[in-house]
Amino acid sequence: MERGWEPGEPGWEPGEPGQLGWQRGGPALGGRDLLALAVASGAAAWATWAVVLMPGFRRVPLRLQVPYQPSSPRQVANALTLLRGRAGKTVDLGSGDGRLVVEAYKQGLRPALGYELNPWLLCLANYRAWRAGYHGKVSFLKKDLWKVDLSDCNNVIVFLAPSVKPLLATKLLAELPDGARVVAGRFPFASWTPSSTLGQGLEQVWAYDMKEVRRAVQSSAQGSLV
């Protein structure tokens, strides 16, 4: 606990014990000071968004933009558990700081790569790979996930907002091979039935096997025609 200034010491100002004026550190903050502090904090948050996070969104339609939110260690572990033992190309759509791609490679899911538009996050992802000793072994590509061809991908990781899931489901159905597995974190694909799931709450992840998803979609379409 910080010691209060004693009367007679240089810099001492009168005040009641417990007030900021009585403590080492100066006078109490008034309403105007608190307002200025709040404005400064908001400006700093806006600057972080404008400089670090927004660049990757400028070329993407507003309805398809997904804010960056790093995955928790438990989310990463759960997602990779549902891909354990699988082979083939592994991609993370909207790979952010690269943590899922690096961990996927570490667990033997190779080749592993991420698609990300934000240049600052790409730099962070490459730094993470370098620190892990995987520089040149994993790839982070500055590409729009809506424009990449996923036909050769066997494992797809999706930690994206629910607003983009319907359109993404259409893309995955059209491009992925039957043997592919899609693992979604935070939010499931509402129109698909998962093959398995792991975790609870925000840590929950869902696995979808494309062959089963296509069979269910086709059965639903045939049923609607009857």
Backbone as CSV, one residue per row, in Angstrom:
resi,resn,N_x,N_y,N_z,CA_x,CA_y,CA_z,C_x,C_y,C_z
1,MET,0.859,-1.197,0.000,0.000,0.000,0.000,0.882,1.229,0.000
2,GLU,0.571,2.225,-0.857,1.418,3.397,-0.979,1.229,4.305,0.216
3,ARG,2.340,4.872,0.724,2.294,5.715,1.915,1.737,7.084,1.564
4,GLY,0.828,7.628,2.391,0.343,8.993,2.204,1.414,9.999,2.572
5,TRP,1.377,11.158,1.993,2.327,12.213,2.330,1.989,12.783,3.701
6,GLU,3.018,13.104,4.442,2.835,13.659,5.782,2.807,15.179,5.705
7,PRO,2.031,15.831,6.569,2.044,17.297,6.619,3.457,17.811,6.827
8,GLY,3.788,18.840,6.071,5.120,19.412,6.180,6.081,18.897,5.135
9,GLU,5.794,17.731,4.529,6.660,17.243,3.472,6.473,18.088,2.221
10,PRO,7.526,18.225,1.410,7.389,18.977,0.160,6.312,18.360,-0.712
11,GLY,5.416,19.186,-1.246,4.369,18.697,-2.131,3.097,18.313,-1.402
12,TRP,3.108,18.418,-0.027,1.906,18.032,0.715,0.807,19.049,0.495
13,GLU,-0.423,18.545,0.259,-1.584,19.414,0.133,-2.646,18.925,1.098
14,PRO,-3.402,19.811,1.672,-4.420,19.381,2.650,-5.511,18.587,1.977
15,GLY,-6.063,17.675,2.712,-7.152,16.860,2.195,-7.490,15.788,3.203
16,GLU,-8.575,15.093,2.986,-8.988,14.038,3.902,-8.251,12.746,3.562
17,PRO,-7.883,11.974,4.591,-7.276,10.669,4.314,-8.179,9.846,3.401
18,GLY,-7.577,9.185,2.445,-8.334,8.360,1.516,-8.593,9.073,0.206
19,GLN,-8.452,10.439,0.174,-8.618,11.154,-1.064,-7.293,11.172,-1.808
20,LEU,-7.399,11.333,-3.172,-6.175,11.320,-3.970,-5.246,12.455,-3.585
21,GLY,-5.797,13.591,-3.113,-4.954,14.702,-2.714,-4.098,14.370,-1.511
22,TRP,-4.516,13.390,-0.712,-3.781,12.988,0.483,-2.700,11.986,0.141
23,GLN,-2.819,11.314,-1.010,-1.891,10.260,-1.378,-0.797,10.803,-2.270
24,ARG,0.334,10.134,-2.240,1.399,10.451,-3.173,0.860,10.182,-4.579
25,GLY,0.906,11.117,-5.448,0.378,10.927,-6.786,-0.434,12.120,-7.239
26,GLY,-0.665,13.113,-6.388,-1.260,14.338,-6.872,-2.734,14.458,-6.564
27,PRO,-3.358,15.521,-7.094,-4.755,15.810,-6.788,-5.706,14.827,-7.432
28,ALA,-6.926,14.790,-6.889,-7.936,13.882,-7.430,-8.340,14.313,-8.826
29,LEU,-8.730,13.312,-9.660,-9.203,13.591,-11.006,-10.633,14.110,-10.941
30,GLY,-10.878,15.244,-11.590,-12.214,15.774,-11.656,-12.991,15.177,-12.815
31,GLY,-14.250,15.591,-12.953,-15.080,15.076,-14.031,-14.509,15.365,-15.398
32,ARG,-13.941,16.573,-15.571,-13.362,16.934,-16.867,-12.147,16.075,-17.179
33,ASP,-11.346,15.781,-16.143,-10.162,14.930,-16.348,-10.571,13.523,-16.744
34,LEU,-11.611,12.983,-16.078,-12.074,11.638,-16.400,-12.620,11.574,-17.823
35,LEU,-13.325,12.643,-18.240,-13.844,12.691,-19.601,-12.710,12.713,-20.612
36,ALA,-11.672,13.501,-20.328,-10.526,13.559,-21.227,-9.835,12.205,-21.322
37,LEU,-9.742,11.505,-20.184,-9.129,10.186,-20.172,-9.938,9.202,-21.011
38,ALA,-11.270,9.258,-20.892,-12.130,8.369,-21.672,-11.989,8.643,-23.166
39,VAL,-11.935,9.934,-23.528,-11.781,10.291,-24.940,-10.443,9.785,-25.476
40,ALA,-9.396,9.952,-24.668,-8.071,9.492,-25.094,-8.040,7.986,-25.276
41,SER,-8.703,7.254,-24.367,-8.751,5.791,-24.488,-9.517,5.377,-25.742
42,GLY,-10.627,6.064,-26.001,-11.392,5.755,-27.210,-10.597,6.046,-28.464
43,ALA,-9.848,7.140,-28.451,-9.021,7.477,-29.615,-7.948,6.428,-29.840
44,ALA,-7.369,5.938,-28.745,-6.337,4.904,-28.872,-6.923,3.623,-29.445
45,ALA,-8.138,3.265,-28.982,-8.778,2.057,-29.510,-9.091,2.216,-30.990
46,TRP,-9.564,3.408,-31.378,-9.861,3.653,-32.798,-8.590,3.585,-33.634
47,ALA,-7.502,4.154,-33.115,-6.245,4.132,-33.856,-5.755,2.703,-34.059
48,THR,-5.910,1.872,-33.027,-5.525,0.465,-33.165,-6.332,-0.209,-34.261
49,TRP,-7.647,0.052,-34.276,-8.500,-0.520,-35.320,-8.082,-0.019,-36.703
50,ALA,-7.882,1.296,-36.827,-7.610,1.886,-38.134,-6.275,1.434,-38.702
51,VAL,-5.271,1.301,-37.818,-3.928,0.984,-38.301,-3.687,-0.514,-38.400
52,VAL,-4.191,-1.269,-37.431,-3.846,-2.685,-37.355,-4.897,-3.598,-37.974
53,LEU,-6.169,-3.349,-37.690,-7.191,-4.318,-38.064,-7.949,-3.966,-39.338
54,MET,-8.171,-2.675,-39.627,-9.024,-2.300,-40.736,-8.435,-2.567,-42.122
55,PRO,-7.094,-2.497,-42.334,-6.575,-2.624,-43.698,-7.051,-3.859,-44.441
56,GLY,-7.200,-4.965,-43.765,-7.611,-6.176,-44.444,-9.077,-6.187,-44.859
57,PHE,-9.886,-5.217,-44.332,-11.309,-5.205,-44.625,-11.678,-4.306,-45.799
58,ARG,-10.763,-3.449,-46.241,-11.137,-2.398,-47.183,-11.654,-2.940,-48.503
59,ARG,-11.172,-4.105,-48.907,-11.578,-4.644,-50.204,-12.682,-5.688,-50.084
60,VAL,-13.183,-5.893,-48.894,-14.203,-6.916,-48.659,-15.549,-6.243,-48.428
61,PRO,-16.617,-6.705,-49.081,-17.944,-6.124,-48.841,-18.294,-6.147,-47.359
62,LEU,-19.021,-5.140,-46.927,-19.325,-4.987,-45.495,-19.978,-6.229,-44.909
63,ARG,-20.906,-6.848,-45.642,-21.631,-7.989,-45.098,-20.753,-9.224,-44.928
64,LEU,-19.567,-9.224,-45.548,-18.678,-10.376,-45.452,-17.479,-10.117,-44.538
65,GLN,-17.443,-8.958,-43.920,-16.329,-8.640,-43.042,-16.482,-9.350,-41.700
66,VAL,-15.360,-9.850,-41.189,-15.361,-10.558,-39.909,-14.262,-9.965,-39.029
67,PRO,-14.603,-9.302,-37.929,-13.574,-8.720,-37.062,-12.637,-9.787,-36.510
68,TYR,-11.393,-9.395,-36.304,-10.394,-10.307,-35.757,-10.630,-10.531,-34.274
69,GLN,-10.666,-11.782,-33.882,-10.769,-12.156,-32.473,-9.908,-13.390,-32.265
70,PRO,-8.813,-13.272,-31.523,-7.917,-14.419,-31.368,-8.585,-15.594,-30.675
71,SER,-8.235,-16.790,-31.114,-8.781,-18.011,-30.513,-8.096,-18.287,-29.180
72,SER,-8.853,-18.788,-28.230,-8.290,-19.139,-26.933,-7.525,-20.454,-27.049
73,PRO,-6.606,-20.727,-26.136,-5.886,-22.007,-26.167,-6.824,-23.216,-26.169
74,ARG,-7.920,-23.148,-25.433,-8.855,-24.270,-25.394,-9.578,-24.422,-26.722
75,GLN,-9.951,-23.329,-27.355,-10.581,-23.404,-28.667,-9.639,-24.047,-29.683
76,VAL,-8.379,-23.652,-29.645,-7.385,-24.227,-30.554,-7.244,-25.721,-30.301
77,ALA,-7.116,-26.103,-29.037,-6.942,-27.516,-28.692,-8.148,-28.339,-29.120
78,ASN,-9.353,-27.827,-28.892,-10.558,-28.569,-29.268,-10.658,-28.739,-30.782
79,ALA,-10.360,-27.672,-31.524,-10.434,-27.750,-32.984,-9.475,-28.791,-33.534
80,LEU,-8.257,-28.791,-33.030,-7.259,-29.721,-33.553,-7.508,-31.149,-33.075
81,THR,-8.169,-31.302,-31.943,-8.551,-32.646,-31.504,-9.493,-33.288,-32.507
82,LEU,-10.418,-32.502,-33.067,-11.364,-33.028,-34.037,-10.719,-33.288,-35.408
83,LEU,-9.475,-32.863,-35.579,-8.744,-33.146,-36.825,-7.611,-34.153,-36.609
84,ARG,-7.499,-34.669,-35.409,-6.384,-35.558,-35.059,-6.383,-36.812,-35.948
85,GLY,-5.204,-37.141,-36.453,-5.035,-38.348,-37.257,-5.392,-38.197,-38.717
86,ARG,-5.852,-37.030,-39.120,-6.235,-36.838,-40.511,-5.031,-36.408,-41.346
87,ALA,-5.114,-36.655,-42.637,-4.041,-36.296,-43.555,-4.560,-35.264,-44.540
88,GLY,-3.664,-34.742,-45.346,-4.055,-33.818,-46.397,-3.875,-32.366,-46.014
89,LYS,-4.102,-31.519,-46.972,-3.910,-30.078,-46.827,-4.881,-29.492,-45.810
90,THR,-4.332,-28.687,-44.882,-5.126,-28.057,-43.837,-5.076,-26.550,-44.001
91,VAL,-6.232,-25.911,-44.046,-6.279,-24.457,-44.208,-7.130,-23.831,-43.114
92,ASP,-6.743,-22.625,-42.724,-7.521,-21.821,-41.782,-8.030,-20.610,-42.555
93,LEU,-9.338,-20.470,-42.671,-9.938,-19.368,-43.415,-10.090,-18.154,-42.508
94,GLY,-9.318,-17.115,-42.792,-9.253,-15.963,-41.906,-8.344,-16.291,-40.739
95,SER,-7.060,-16.526,-41.049,-6.142,-17.140,-40.074,-5.625,-16.189,-39.004
96,GLY,-5.923,-14.888,-39.094,-5.561,-13.975,-38.020,-4.080,-13.985,-37.699
97,ASP,-3.750,-14.229,-36.425,-2.353,-14.205,-36.003,-1.640,-15.536,-36.219
98,GLY,-2.298,-16.498,-36.853,-1.639,-17.733,-37.266,-1.539,-18.833,-36.246
99,ARG,-2.122,-18.657,-35.070,-1.915,-19.644,-34.010,-2.488,-21.021,-34.366
100,LEU,-3.631,-21.061,-35.064,-4.223,-22.346,-35.434,-3.380,-23.070,-36.476
101,VAL,-2.839,-22.329,-37.419,-2.006,-22.946,-38.456,-0.718,-23.500,-37.858
102,VAL,-0.096,-22.743,-36.992,1.147,-23.194,-36.355,0.899,-24.449,-35.522
103,GLU,-0.178,-24.464,-34.757,-0.477,-25.634,-33.937,-0.862,-26.828,-34.790
104,ALA,-1.542,-26.572,-35.906,-1.901,-27.672,-36.807,-0.653,-28.341,-37.358
105,TYR,0.310,-27.539,-37.773,1.562,-28.096,-38.289,2.298,-28.871,-37.189
106,LYS,2.297,-28.307,-35.999,2.977,-28.950,-34.872,2.395,-30.332,-34.599
107,GLN,1.093,-30.500,-34.846,0.433,-31.772,-34.570,0.384,-32.684,-35.791
108,GLY,1.143,-32.342,-36.827,1.287,-33.238,-37.967,0.311,-33.028,-39.096
109,LEU,-0.486,-31.969,-39.045,-1.418,-31.661,-40.133,-0.671,-30.839,-41.181
110,ARG,-0.215,-31.505,-42.219,0.659,-30.860,-43.195,0.283,-31.262,-44.611
111,PRO,0.405,-30.289,-45.556,0.792,-28.885,-45.381,-0.297,-28.093,-44.663
112,ALA,0.132,-27.034,-43.990,-0.798,-26.179,-43.251,-0.604,-24.737,-43.694
113,LEU,-1.692,-24.068,-43.984,-1.595,-22.673,-44.406,-2.827,-21.892,-43.995
114,GLY,-2.680,-20.573,-43.987,-3.788,-19.702,-43.631,-4.008,-18.639,-44.683
115,TYR,-5.268,-18.236,-44.831,-5.625,-17.140,-45.728,-6.053,-15.959,-44.870
116,GLU,-5.432,-14.814,-45.110,-5.700,-13.620,-44.306,-5.401,-12.386,-45.159
117,LEU,-6.276,-11.372,-45.092,-6.082,-10.155,-45.863,-5.319,-9.073,-45.105
118,ASN,-5.402,-9.080,-43.786,-4.798,-8.005,-43.007,-3.276,-8.140,-42.965
119,PRO,-2.539,-7.169,-43.511,-1.074,-7.302,-43.571,-0.405,-7.326,-42.207
120,TRP,-0.973,-6.609,-41.229,-0.390,-6.607,-39.893,-0.533,-7.977,-39.237
121,LEU,-1.679,-8.599,-39.412,-1.877,-9.931,-38.851,-1.007,-10.963,-39.571
122,LEU,-0.777,-10.771,-40.860,0.125,-11.663,-41.594,1.542,-11.572,-41.036
123,CYS,1.974,-10.360,-40.729,3.305,-10.192,-40.120,3.376,-10.891,-38.772
124,LEU,2.316,-10.744,-37.979,2.283,-11.387,-36.668,2.283,-12.904,-36.810
125,ALA,1.543,-13.414,-37.802,1.498,-14.864,-38.026,2.865,-15.403,-38.429
126,ASN,3.542,-14.704,-39.311,4.873,-15.154,-39.731,5.877,-15.085,-38.583
127,TYR,5.725,-14.081,-37.728,6.599,-14.005,-36.555,6.328,-15.171,-35.611
128,ARG,5.056,-15.520,-35.437,4.706,-16.654,-34.588,5.301,-17.953,-35.142
129,ALA,5.226,-18.122,-36.463,5.798,-19.320,-37.087,7.317,-19.352,-36.909
130,TRP,7.950,-18.200,-37.052,9.406,-18.122,-36.871,9.805,-18.482,-35.441
131,ARG,9.075,-17.972,-34.465,9.369,-18.273,-33.067,9.206,-19.757,-32.766
132,ALA,8.247,-20.387,-33.446,8.007,-21.817,-33.224,8.993,-22.692,-33.999
133,GLY,9.836,-22.074,-34.831,10.795,-22.838,-35.620,10.218,-23.389,-36.907
134,TYR,9.087,-22.827,-37.362,8.418,-23.340,-38.554,8.469,-22.363,-39.723
135,HIS,9.381,-21.422,-39.678,9.487,-20.465,-40.774,9.800,-21.201,-42.080
136,GLY,9.001,-20.950,-43.110,9.180,-21.632,-44.385,8.480,-22.977,-44.450
137,LYS,7.943,-23.434,-43.328,7.255,-24.731,-43.298,5.741,-24.568,-43.316
138,VAL,5.259,-23.449,-42.771,3.841,-23.114,-42.871,3.719,-21.864,-43.734
139,SER,2.541,-21.658,-44.310,2.347,-20.525,-45.216,1.163,-19.678,-44.777
140,PHE,1.321,-18.374,-44.924,0.234,-17.438,-44.678,0.117,-16.561,-45.923
141,LEU,-1.015,-16.665,-46.594,-1.195,-16.014,-47.883,-2.174,-14.858,-47.767
142,LYS,-1.813,-13.735,-48.380,-2.687,-12.574,-48.395,-3.694,-12.742,-49.525
143,LYS,-4.761,-13.455,-49.223,-5.792,-13.731,-50.214,-7.169,-13.639,-49.575
144,ASP,-8.120,-13.226,-50.371,-9.515,-13.166,-49.939,-10.061,-14.592,-49.882
145,LEU,-10.506,-15.018,-48.713,-10.968,-16.402,-48.565,-12.151,-16.714,-49.472
146,TRP,-12.886,-15.686,-49.897,-14.037,-15.909,-50.767,-13.619,-16.202,-52.204
147,LYS,-12.359,-15.938,-52.531,-11.893,-16.111,-53.908,-10.921,-17.268,-54.080
148,VAL,-10.508,-17.911,-52.995,-9.542,-19.006,-53.113,-10.262,-20.301,-53.490
149,ASP,-9.543,-21.171,-54.175,-10.068,-22.472,-54.576,-9.761,-23.485,-53.475
150,LEU,-10.788,-24.111,-52.938,-10.621,-25.043,-51.823,-10.753,-26.506,-52.260
151,SER,-10.709,-26.760,-53.547,-10.979,-28.109,-54.048,-9.913,-29.126,-53.652
152,ASP,-8.716,-28.669,-53.250,-7.663,-29.608,-52.854,-7.460,-29.633,-51.336
153,CYS,-8.408,-29.093,-50.586,-8.274,-29.014,-49.125,-9.003,-30.176,-48.459
154,ASN,-8.332,-30.812,-47.537,-8.931,-31.943,-46.838,-9.396,-31.585,-45.434
155,ASN,-8.802,-30.535,-44.865,-9.162,-30.092,-43.520,-9.303,-28.574,-43.537
156,VAL,-10.465,-28.088,-43.139,-10.730,-26.656,-43.172,-11.146,-26.189,-41.783
157,ILE,-10.466,-25.157,-41.280,-10.773,-24.578,-39.979,-11.457,-23.241,-40.192
158,VAL,-12.581,-23.048,-39.510,-13.394,-21.852,-39.707,-13.755,-21.256,-38.353
159,PHE,-13.125,-20.144,-37.990,-13.497,-19.395,-36.794,-14.026,-18.044,-37.265
160,LEU,-15.234,-18.043,-37.808,-15.814,-16.845,-38.396,-17.183,-16.560,-37.791
161,ALA,-17.685,-15.362,-38.051,-18.963,-14.927,-37.482,-20.128,-15.675,-38.129
162,PRO,-21.235,-15.820,-37.402,-22.396,-16.538,-37.953,-23.002,-15.842,-39.169
163,SER,-22.805,-14.534,-39.314,-23.396,-13.808,-40.434,-22.867,-14.264,-41.786
164,VAL,-21.654,-14.826,-41.820,-21.073,-15.250,-43.099,-21.218,-16.756,-43.324
165,LYS,-21.712,-17.485,-42.343,-21.767,-18.941,-42.446,-22.670,-19.440,-43.583
166,PRO,-23.854,-18.857,-43.817,-24.677,-19.381,-44.917,-23.984,-19.316,-46.278
167,LEU,-23.369,-18.177,-46.581,-22.675,-18.048,-47.863,-21.438,-18.943,-47.909
168,LEU,-20.746,-19.052,-46.784,-19.571,-19.912,-46.738,-19.967,-21.371,-46.912
169,ALA,-21.102,-21.768,-46.346,-21.580,-23.147,-46.505,-21.780,-23.480,-47.974
170,THR,-22.315,-22.550,-48.727,-22.511,-22.755,-50.163,-21.181,-22.949,-50.874
171,LYS,-20.194,-22.151,-50.524,-18.867,-22.260,-51.135,-18.214,-23.596,-50.793
172,LEU,-18.295,-24.001,-49.544,-17.674,-25.256,-49.124,-18.339,-26.455,-49.787
173,LEU,-19.645,-26.423,-49.883,-20.364,-27.512,-50.545,-19.979,-27.627,-52.020
174,ALA,-19.747,-26.497,-52.638,-19.443,-26.487,-54.066,-18.007,-26.911,-54.362
175,GLU,-17.089,-26.691,-53.414,-15.674,-26.854,-53.734,-14.967,-28.005,-53.022
176,LEU,-15.343,-28.313,-51.810,-14.578,-29.305,-51.046,-14.836,-30.724,-51.549
177,PRO,-13.813,-31.595,-51.475,-14.029,-33.010,-51.825,-14.838,-33.721,-50.749
178,ASP,-15.387,-34.876,-51.093,-16.215,-35.633,-50.147,-15.453,-36.015,-48.878
179,GLY,-14.161,-36.226,-49.010,-13.383,-36.662,-47.852,-12.968,-35.544,-46.919
180,ALA,-13.366,-34.325,-47.222,-12.942,-33.185,-46.405,-13.725,-33.109,-45.102
181,ARG,-13.080,-32.529,-44.110,-13.736,-32.245,-42.828,-13.596,-30.756,-42.529
182,VAL,-14.682,-30.148,-42.105,-14.705,-28.738,-41.721,-14.896,-28.650,-40.213
183,VAL,-14.034,-27.887,-39.562,-14.160,-27.672,-38.123,-14.475,-26.197,-37.887
184,ALA,-15.616,-25.948,-37.258,-16.063,-24.586,-36.980,-15.927,-24.294,-35.496
185,GLY,-15.398,-23.119,-35.181,-15.273,-22.694,-33.798,-16.180,-21.524,-33.490
186,ARG,-16.601,-21.436,-32.234,-17.462,-20.373,-31.695,-18.913,-20.488,-32.154
187,PHE,-19.130,-20.638,-33.473,-20.486,-20.714,-33.995,-20.588,-21.853,-34.998
188,PRO,-21.647,-22.678,-34.924,-21.802,-23.785,-35.867,-22.405,-23.307,-37.185
189,PHE,-22.426,-24.212,-38.163,-23.197,-23.990,-39.381,-24.635,-24.393,-39.062
190,ALA,-25.522,-23.432,-39.058,-26.888,-23.674,-38.595,-27.632,-24.704,-39.438
191,SER,-27.316,-24.781,-40.719,-28.059,-25.677,-41.610,-27.427,-27.063,-41.729
192,TRP,-26.299,-27.300,-41.064,-25.617,-28.590,-41.146,-25.716,-29.329,-39.815
193,THR,-25.688,-30.657,-39.908,-25.643,-31.494,-38.704,-24.205,-31.942,-38.486
194,PRO,-23.609,-31.645,-37.337,-22.206,-32.005,-37.121,-22.014,-33.513,-36.948
195,SER,-20.852,-33.975,-37.379,-20.478,-35.370,-37.162,-20.046,-35.587,-35.722
196,SER,-19.452,-34.561,-35.133,-19.031,-34.621,-33.733,-18.843,-33.200,-33.229
197,THR,-18.789,-33.059,-31.916,-18.585,-31.758,-31.302,-17.777,-31.930,-30.027
198,LEU,-17.136,-30.855,-29.599,-16.276,-30.931,-28.420,-16.285,-29.584,-27.717
199,GLY,-16.382,-29.614,-26.374,-16.343,-28.389,-25.588,-17.727,-27.830,-25.312
200,GLN,-17.732,-26.778,-24.507,-18.976,-26.128,-24.112,-18.829,-24.614,-24.254
201,GLY,-19.958,-23.947,-24.437,-19.948,-22.493,-24.485,-19.078,-21.952,-25.600
202,LEU,-18.320,-20.916,-25.293,-17.456,-20.297,-26.295,-16.302,-21.198,-26.712
203,GLU,-16.031,-22.237,-25.933,-14.943,-23.163,-26.274,-15.411,-24.281,-27.193
204,GLN,-16.691,-24.345,-27.508,-17.216,-25.460,-28.290,-16.814,-25.353,-29.762
205,VAL,-16.517,-26.506,-30.349,-16.212,-26.593,-31.776,-17.037,-27.729,-32.373
206,TRP,-17.282,-27.641,-33.686,-18.122,-28.615,-34.384,-17.380,-29.143,-35.612
207,ALA,-17.458,-30.437,-35.848,-16.824,-31.053,-37.016,-17.898,-31.515,-37.986
208,TYR,-17.684,-31.238,-39.270,-18.634,-31.619,-40.326,-17.886,-32.394,-41.410
209,ASP,-18.316,-33.587,-41.690,-17.740,-34.378,-42.779,-18.556,-34.119,-44.038
210,MET,-17.881,-33.677,-45.077,-18.587,-33.180,-46.255,-19.448,-34.247,-46.926
211,LYS,-19.015,-35.492,-46.899,-19.824,-36.538,-47.525,-21.176,-36.657,-46.833
212,GLU,-21.169,-36.603,-45.504,-22.421,-36.680,-44.751,-23.261,-35.425,-44.944
213,VAL,-22.600,-34.270,-44.988,-23.326,-33.012,-45.186,-24.020,-33.010,-46.542
214,ARG,-23.315,-33.449,-47.580,-23.918,-33.485,-48.926,-25.096,-34.458,-48.979
215,ARG,-24.939,-35.595,-48.319,-26.027,-36.583,-48.320,-27.280,-35.996,-47.660
216,ALA,-27.067,-35.291,-46.559,-28.202,-34.694,-45.857,-28.843,-33.589,-46.684
217,VAL,-28.025,-32.778,-47.342,-28.545,-31.701,-48.173,-29.349,-32.265,-49.340
218,GLN,-28.833,-33.311,-49.970,-29.532,-33.925,-51.095,-30.841,-34.563,-50.644
219,SER,-30.834,-35.222,-49.489,-32.058,-35.835,-48.975,-33.104,-34.769,-48.671
220,SER,-32.667,-33.652,-48.114,-33.591,-32.569,-47.799,-34.181,-31.981,-49.080
221,ALA,-33.330,-31.841,-50.099,-33.816,-31.282,-51.366,-34.821,-32.219,-52.024
222,GLN,-34.562,-33.519,-51.988,-35.482,-34.492,-52.581,-36.801,-34.530,-51.816
223,GLY,-36.708,-34.415,-50.484,-37.915,-34.429,-49.678,-38.806,-33.237,-49.951
224,SER,-38.195,-32.093,-50.250,-38.987,-30.894,-50.513,-39.713,-30.956,-51.847
225,LEU,-39.224,-31.857,-52.744,-39.860,-31.995,-54.059,-41.028,-32.967,-54.042
226,VAL,-41.100,-33.770,-52.991,-42.181,-34.771,-52.913,-43.508,-34.110,-52.557
